[in-house]
């Protein structure tokens, strides 16, 4: 009887370890319709912008102030597909959809926020409000990647500002 119970237990453990991991927490990355990242102001020279990238790799930038490349105004560009795939991979690796909805200590003033969101084709959305922009290591790396990406893309003004 003990041997039967042991065999059943070992079988369950082995079968469970071969099962495909659940993707519920990593919600439908192939069904993303829009990625948005916004940086809010502080009392200093923090970059202030909103970047939206749709599933067709069209990137729209509303550059408000303090961007390293000096952009101000509304811009558009086509994101290279390899950059879209790199971004999707980062979101997948960090399991974005399972992260907390809010980060940071609002008792401290003068910190900028980074508000990021993913909109899905079915109308669902995951939004993270990261006050202080230090939610966790993966989010910090995502923000650095986005900031660098904004600096390297060839933006075309859509409102006449250069």
N, C-alpha and C positions, 0 to 999 in steps of 0.2 A: 504494500500500500504506500509506504514512504517512497519507494522507487517510482511509482506511478505519479505521485504528486511532484516529485523532483523532475521527472521527464516533462510533465505538463508545464511546470514553471520555466524550465530551460527552453522549451519550445516557444513559449509565449515571448520570452526575452529575445530569442533569436529572430522570430518572425517580426516582432515589433521593431527591431533594429534594421530590418530590410525594407520597411515600409517607406514610401515616399513621404518626405516631410510636408506638413500642412503649409499651404500657401495663403491661407486666409489672412494671416497677419501681414503678408506682403502683397497686399491687394492689387490685383489686376494691372501690373505695370505695363503690360502690352495694350491696355485700354486707356492709357492716359491721354486726355485731350488737351490739357493746358497745365503748364508749370509756371507759378508766379513767385517771385522773390521781391520783397520790398524792404528797403532800409529806411528807417525813420530818423529824424534829426536829433541832434544833441545840442548843447550850448557851444560846442566847439566846431571842428571842421570834419565831422563825420560825413561820409558819403550819403547822399539822399537820392534814392532812385526806386523805380519799379521796373522790373524786367518780367516780361511774359514771353513764353516760348510755347507755341502750339505744336500739335502732333505732326504738322506739315513742315516743321523746322523754321517757321517764320518767327523771328524774335523782334519784339517791340520794346523799346527802352524809353521810359519817361525819366530823363536825367534832370534832377532838380538843382543839385549843387554839390561841390566838393568831390567830383569824380576825378581820379588821377589823370585821365585823358582830357580833362577840361570840358567835356560835353555838357551842354545845357539844352533842354528842349526835348522834342519827341523825335525818335529815330527808329529805323527799321533795318533789318538785314536778314539774310537767310543763313541759318546756323548750319554748318556742315553736318551731314548725317552722322559722321563718326563722333562729333561732339554730343549730338543728341543721344547716341548709344552710350557714350561714356557717362553722361548725366544719368540716364536710366539705370546703368549699372551701379553707380554710386548710390542712388536711391534704393536699389534692391539690396545692396550690401549692408546698408545702414538700417534696413527694414523700416523705412520712413513711416509707413502707415501704422506701425505699432508704437511709434514714439509718443511721448506725452504731448498734450495739446498746448501746454504753456510751460515756460521755463523762466527763471529769473526772480529776483527779489525786488518787488515794486517799492519797497521802503527806501531804496537808494534812488536819488534823483539824478537827472542828467545823463542817463544811459540811453543809447539808441536801442531800438528793437529791430529784429529781423523777423518779418512776417512772411512765412512761406506757405504755399498751398499747392496741392495737386488736385486737379479736377478730372473726373473720369467720364467716359462716354455715357455711362448710365445715369449721370447727374450727381453721383456721390462726390464728396470732396473731403480731403484731409487738410487741416490747417494747423500750423504751429506758430505761436506767438512767443518769440524768444527775446525777452527783455534783457538787455545787456549783451546779447549775441554770444553767449557762452553756455548754451544749453547742454551740450556734450561734445566730445571730441569729433564725432562724425559730422555733426551740424557745423562746427567750426571749420572743418575741412571743406564741407560743401560751400560755405560762404566764401572761403578763400578761392575755391575753384571758380565760382560765379564771378567774383570780383576780377579775377585774372582774365576770364573769358570776355567780360565786357571790355577790358582793355585791349584785347587782341582782335576783336571782330571789326570788320569794315562797315561802319554805320553810315546810313544815308538819312539825312534830315527829311522829315515828313512835314515840318511846319515852317521851314524857311530859316531856322536858327542854325548857325554853323559854329 
